[in-house]
């Protein structure tokens, strides 16, 4: 894929990272339940590669906060770190995992990135962003229980989107 095409697709993912959450913020707590910003960042890393995924992960929460006020500025630093890991890890892992089955490669990269991002989220909240008021129970609830609908959506939608884009020859298989 050309650098120009990667840049265009990464820009589209970044735009989705700002626009998609708007639909969810009309419902209380829907952002932390459905994780709408995670989808375009993970997709960007998988489709465009780790540098673009990393950039999308850093820029999406910043731009969204500046343009829409969501997430609130107090949450932006932790979200930047978490989403940066999603974009970086999904792209790096997908680039290096070659099982011979594309769907297996997608799921390995996707699940690994989702776990690494959540671990980053937990560690940084425990040590920096919410030091002293963060626990394993809070992390487990926030990262897995509350977010379960979003996790399921990611595990269904992202592989389907990638396979569909490959079949449409928008991205390479």
Secondary structure, DSSP 8 states (H G I E B T S, - for coil): --HHHHHHHHHHHHHHHHHHHHHHTTSTTHHHHH-HHHHHHHHHHHHH-HHHHHHHHHHHHHHHHHHH--S-HHHHHHHHHHHHHHHHHHHHHHHH---S-HHHHHHHHHHHHHHHHHHHHHHHIIIIITTTS--HHHHHIIIIITTHHHHHHHHHHHHHHHHHHHHTTSS--
